[in-house]
């Protein structure tokens, strides 16, 4: 298994576990005075997850398949 695949799989599993934020369910505090902690957590989580998937796409995108498909259409 390639190191990039292993690392991305581990990060995916960690993100899946962190998505279940049971530690914030009873937290009534506000972030910036108006934003509930759970909502702020998920906003930050969404940014981290989107960044992670953008990096995975950049690293693991099958460019060979794209080149092959472009060549076969000519």
PEZI-V80175 format. One record per pair of residues at least 24 apart in sequence whose ideal C-beta (glycine too) atoms are under 8 Angstrom apart, sorted by sequence separation. I is the first residue (numbers start at 1). J is the second residue. If there is no record, write none. Layout:
# PEZI-V80175
I J
I J
This chain:
# PEZI-V80175
21 45
19 45
18 45
15 45
15 48
15 49
15 52
12 52
11 52
8 52
8 56
8 59
8 60
4 59
5 60
4 60
